[in-house]
Amino acid sequence: MTTSLRLIRDPEGLNTASWPVHPDHFITPTEHFFTRSHASVPTIDPATWRLNVEGLVDRPAAWTLDELGARFSRRQVAATMICAGLRRDEFLSVGPLPGELPWGPEPASTGRWTGIALGDVLEAVGVNARARHVELIGLDQVERHGQRFGFGGSVDLAKAMSGDVLLASELNGGPLPSAHGFPLRAVVPGWIGARSVKWLGRIVLREDPSPNYFQSKAYRVQREINPGDPRDVSAGTALSGVPLNTVIVEPMPGQVVPAGPVCVRGWAMGSSGSRLAAIEVSAGGDHWIPARISAEGEPWTWTFWEVEVRLPPGDHAIMARATDRTGATQPASVGGVWNVKGYNNNAWHRVAVRVK
């Protein structure tokens, strides 16, 4: 199961790498792990770096890497990182998405992350009773509307204390690469990648969500266009968890395949860490065939699946859909999930092929 590599040019001038899915690579090799940043990768000296924890805490702290390693137990979490713009290109059939990257299924990768639990750090500083949100702020320098600031966002306190949210210093058993947040990044399993802040420098406990641009002005679902500023989604709902989704990775869109049995492969992931209850594939939508699990996922990772369908000569639309054990299902069309910025598309995935 392999997708072709595609490099998407970011309108901000940054390159974002795509990912190949391969049946032997349930864990994405680090060199193929997708990246998405809103500013240049910062140069950070680990000897002078500090993690500052402040805000609604009893004992504000500033720790070095060595101090973090000596004080807190190391943990490992397998998690699939998914960009909120996954499958955004399908929304273009509904209308334009000015200024947004036309992602297909590329921005998703699975890694084994090693670090310390965010909850352990918060317990060490003492959480004030008024705290409801944990703000994460990076050391990169993003420019928006004439201001420069570190990329940031927040997660609710319950998620932060869950034990699965890591402050990671390693990816796939090796040191965290610079492009992925060296020396320390947040990993928030099951949430959009934008909340897994890279190059982490500050953690702030707050009563309200982060006022950072990328929490309060971007990465929000808004279904009505603001006529005065079509890219403004500040009135929308801030994104958090990744919804149930399924992606066909073989055959590729537009691929020509021989008539007869065609192997269809892909991945699926439940919502909120839920296991999958069913994955189905159809050629046209009249008859659905259950797919076989080829690699079972862990709670916060994708699951690989495959199925064989028989196709006669002609043009066909192969479709995939899933149900998870919470009872969540996928909407049939992108029209039902369209939003101004093209986030969290989890409609049935469709791939057009030609059979000869």
C-alpha positions in Angstrom: 0.0 0.0 0.0 1.9 3.1 -1.2 0.9 6.6 -2.1 3.0 8.8 -4.4 4.9 11.5 -2.7 3.6 15.1 -3.3 5.3 18.3 -2.1 2.8 21.1 -1.4 4.0 24.6 -1.7 2.8 26.7 1.2 1.7 30.2 0.2 3.6 31.5 3.2 6.8 30.3 1.5 7.2 27.1 3.6 7.5 23.6 2.3 5.3 20.9 3.8 6.2 17.3 3.1 3.8 14.6 2.2 3.7 11.0 3.5 3.8 7.6 1.9 1.7 4.9 3.5 3.2 1.4 3.2 2.0 -1.9 4.7 5.3 -2.3 6.4 5.2 1.2 7.8 2.4 1.3 10.3 4.8 3.7 12.1 5.8 6.4 9.6 9.5 6.6 9.2 10.8 9.9 10.6 12.1 11.1 7.3 8.7 10.8 5.7 6.7 12.3 8.6 4.7 15.2 7.4 5.5 18.7 8.6 3.4 21.9 8.8 4.7 25.2 10.2 3.6 28.8 10.0 7.1 30.3 10.3 10.7 29.3 9.8 12.2 26.6 12.1 13.8 28.3 15.0 17.4 27.7 16.1 17.3 26.7 19.8 20.3 26.1 22.0 19.3 23.2 24.3 21.9 24.4 26.9 20.0 27.7 27.4 16.5 26.5 26.7 14.0 26.5 29.6 10.4 25.3 29.9 8.5 28.0 31.7 5.3 27.0 33.5 3.2 29.9 34.9 -0.2 31.4 35.2 -2.8 29.8 37.5 -0.3 27.6 39.3 0.9 27.4 42.9 4.6 27.2 42.1 5.8 28.7 38.8 8.8 26.9 37.4 11.5 27.1 34.7 13.2 23.8 34.0 16.1 22.8 31.8 16.0 19.6 29.7 18.2 17.8 32.2 16.0 18.9 35.1 12.9 17.6 33.3 14.6 14.3 32.6 15.7 13.9 36.2 12.4 14.8 37.8 9.8 13.2 35.7 9.2 9.6 34.5 9.6 8.9 30.8 6.5 7.7 28.9 5.8 6.6 25.3 2.6 7.1 23.3 1.9 5.9 19.8 -0.3 8.6 18.1 -1.3 9.5 14.6 -0.8 13.2 13.9 -3.5 14.7 11.6 -3.6 18.2 10.2 -7.0 19.8 10.3 -6.7 20.4 6.6 -6.7 16.7 5.7 -8.6 16.1 2.5 -9.3 19.8 2.1 -9.0 19.6 -1.7 -12.3 17.8 -1.9 -14.0 21.0 -0.6 -13.0 22.8 -3.8 -15.9 21.0 -5.5 -18.2 23.1 -3.3 -16.4 26.4 -3.6 -13.0 28.2 -3.4 -10.9 28.2 -0.2 -8.7 31.3 -0.7 -5.3 31.2 0.9 -5.6 27.6 2.1 -3.2 24.7 1.2 -5.1 22.2 -1.1 -4.2 19.2 1.0 -5.3 15.8 -0.1 -4.8 12.8 2.3 -1.1 13.7 2.7 -0.9 15.4 6.2 -1.3 12.3 8.4 1.5 10.3 10.0 1.9 8.0 12.9 4.8 8.1 15.3 6.0 6.7 18.6 6.6 9.7 20.8 8.7 9.6 24.0 8.8 12.2 26.7 7.1 13.2 29.9 3.4 13.5 30.7 2.0 17.0 30.7 -0.2 16.0 33.6 2.9 15.1 35.7 4.3 18.6 35.1 1.1 20.3 36.0 0.8 18.3 39.2 4.4 19.4 40.1 3.5 23.1 39.9 0.1 22.8 41.5 -3.0 23.7 39.5 -5.1 26.6 40.8 -8.8 25.8 41.3 -9.7 28.5 38.8 -7.6 26.9 35.9 -9.7 25.5 33.1 -7.3 25.6 30.1 -3.6 24.9 29.4 -2.0 27.2 26.9 1.0 26.0 24.9 3.3 28.5 23.3 6.2 27.8 20.9 9.5 29.6 20.4 9.0 30.1 16.6 8.2 33.6 15.4 5.0 33.9 13.4 4.0 37.2 11.9 0.3 38.1 11.6 -1.2 41.6 11.1 2.1 43.3 11.9 2.7 41.4 15.1 5.2 38.7 15.9 4.5 35.9 18.3 5.1 32.2 19.0 2.6 29.8 17.5 0.2 28.6 20.3 -3.1 27.2 21.4 -4.7 25.5 24.3 -6.3 22.3 25.5 -8.8 21.9 28.2 -7.5 20.9 31.6 -9.1 17.5 31.6 -7.4 16.5 28.3 -4.1 18.0 29.6 -4.2 15.8 32.7 -5.3 12.6 30.9 -1.8 11.0 31.0 -1.6 10.5 27.2 -0.7 14.1 26.4 3.1 14.3 26.2 5.9 16.8 26.2 8.0 14.8 23.7 11.7 14.9 23.1 11.9 11.8 20.9 10.2 10.6 17.8 10.4 6.9 16.7 13.3 6.2 19.2 15.5 9.1 18.0 16.0 12.7 19.0 13.2 15.0 18.0 14.2 16.6 14.6 14.3 20.4 14.4 11.4 20.4 11.9 9.3 18.5 14.4 9.9 20.7 17.4 13.3 20.2 18.9 14.1 20.2 21.8 10.5 19.7 23.1 7.0 19.7 21.7 3.5 18.9 22.9 1.8 15.8 21.5 -2.0 15.8 22.1 -3.3 12.5 20.8 -6.6 12.5 19.1 -6.6 16.3 18.6 -5.7 18.3 15.4 -2.0 18.7 14.8 -2.2 22.4 15.5 -2.7 21.8 19.2 0.5 19.7 19.4 2.7 22.9 19.6 6.3 22.6 18.5 9.4 24.2 19.9 7.6 24.5 23.2 8.8 27.3 25.5 5.9 28.3 27.8 2.9 26.6 29.4 0.3 28.9 30.9 -2.6 27.8 33.1 -5.7 30.0 32.3 -9.4 30.4 33.1 -10.1 31.0 29.4 -8.8 29.4 26.2 -5.6 30.8 24.7 -5.9 34.2 23.1 -3.2 33.2 20.6 -4.1 34.0 17.0 -4.1 30.3 16.1 -6.7 29.5 18.8 -8.9 32.6 18.7 -8.7 33.6 15.0 -7.6 30.5 13.1 -8.2 26.7 13.3 -11.9 27.3 13.9 -14.9 25.8 12.1 -17.2 28.5 10.7 -19.9 27.7 8.1 -20.9 31.2 7.2 -18.6 33.5 5.2 -17.9 36.9 6.7 -18.6 39.3 3.8 -16.3 41.9 5.2 -13.4 39.4 5.5 -13.9 36.0 3.8 -10.9 34.5 5.6 -12.1 35.6 9.1 -13.4 32.6 11.2 -13.1 34.2 14.6 -16.9 33.7 15.1 -16.5 29.9 14.6 -15.9 27.1 17.0 -12.3 26.3 18.0 -11.1 22.9 16.7 -10.1 20.2 19.2 -10.6 16.5 18.5 -10.1 14.8 15.1 -13.4 13.2 13.9 -13.8 9.6 12.7 -12.3 9.3 9.2 -11.4 6.9 6.5 -8.9 7.3 3.6 -8.4 5.2 0.5 -4.7 5.1 -0.4 -4.8 2.4 -3.1 -5.8 2.7 -5.9 -4.8 6.3 -6.4 -7.2 8.9 -7.9 -7.2 8.6 -11.7 -5.4 5.3 -11.7 -6.0 2.9 -14.5 -6.6 -0.7 -13.2 -7.3 -4.0 -15.0 -10.9 -5.3 -14.9 -11.7 -8.0 -12.4 -10.6 -8.1 -8.7 -9.1 -4.8 -7.5 -7.4 -4.6 -4.1 -8.6 -1.5 -2.2 -6.5 -0.4 0.8 -6.6 2.4 3.2 -6.6 3.6 6.8 -9.2 4.6 9.3 -9.2 6.2 12.7 -12.0 6.5 15.3 -13.0 9.6 17.2 -11.6 10.4 20.7 -9.4 7.3 20.6 -12.4 5.0 20.0 -11.9 1.6 18.3 -13.5 1.0 14.9 -16.7 -1.0 14.6 -16.9 -1.3 10.8 -15.1 -0.2 7.6 -17.0 -0.6 4.3 -16.1 -0.1 0.7 -18.4 0.4 -2.3 -18.0 0.9 -6.0 -20.9 3.2 -6.7 -22.7 3.2 -3.4 -25.4 0.5 -4.1 -23.6 -2.3 -2.4 -21.1 -2.1 0.5 -18.5 -4.7 1.3 -16.9 -5.1 4.8 -13.2 -4.5 4.8 -10.6 -6.6 6.6 -8.3 -5.1 9.2 -4.8 -5.7 8.1 -3.0 -3.8 11.0 -5.0 -3.1 14.1 -4.4 0.4 15.5 -3.7 1.4 19.1 -6.2 3.8 20.7 -4.7 7.0 19.3 -3.5 5.6 15.9 -4.9 4.8 12.6 -5.9 1.2 11.6 -4.9 -0.3 8.2 -7.6 -2.1 6.2 -8.0 -3.8 2.8 -10.7 -5.4 0.7 -11.1 -6.8 -2.8 -13.8 -5.5 -5.2 -14.6 -6.7 -8.6 -14.9 -3.9 -11.2 -16.0 -4.2 -14.9 -14.5 -1.9 -17.6 -15.5 1.7 -17.3 -15.2 4.6 -14.9 -15.9 3.9 -11.3 -16.0 5.8 -8.0 -14.7 3.7 -5.1 -16.0 4.9 -1.8 -15.1 4.1 1.8 -16.8 4.8 5.1 -16.4 3.8 8.7 -18.3 3.5 12.0 -16.5 3.6 15.4 -17.6 2.1 18.7 -19.0 5.4 20.0 -21.6 5.0 17.2 -20.1 7.8 15.2 -20.5 7.6 11.4 -19.3 9.7 8.5 -21.4 12.1 6.4 -22.1 11.0 2.9 -21.0 14.2 1.2 -18.6 17.1 1.7 -21.5 19.5 1.5 -22.5 18.5 4.9 -19.2 19.3 6.5 -18.0 22.3 4.3 -16.6 25.2 6.3 -14.8 28.4 5.4 -11.3 27.2 6.1 -11.8 23.6 4.8 -11.1 21.8 8.1 -11.9 18.3 9.4 -13.3 16.8 6.2 -14.5 13.4 7.2 -17.1 12.7 4.5 -17.1 9.3 2.7 -13.8 9.2 0.8 -14.2 8.8 -2.9 -11.5 7.8 -5.5 -12.3 7.9 -9.2 -10.6 5.1 -11.2 -10.7 3.9 -14.8 -11.0 0.1 -15.4 -9.8 -1.4 -18.6 
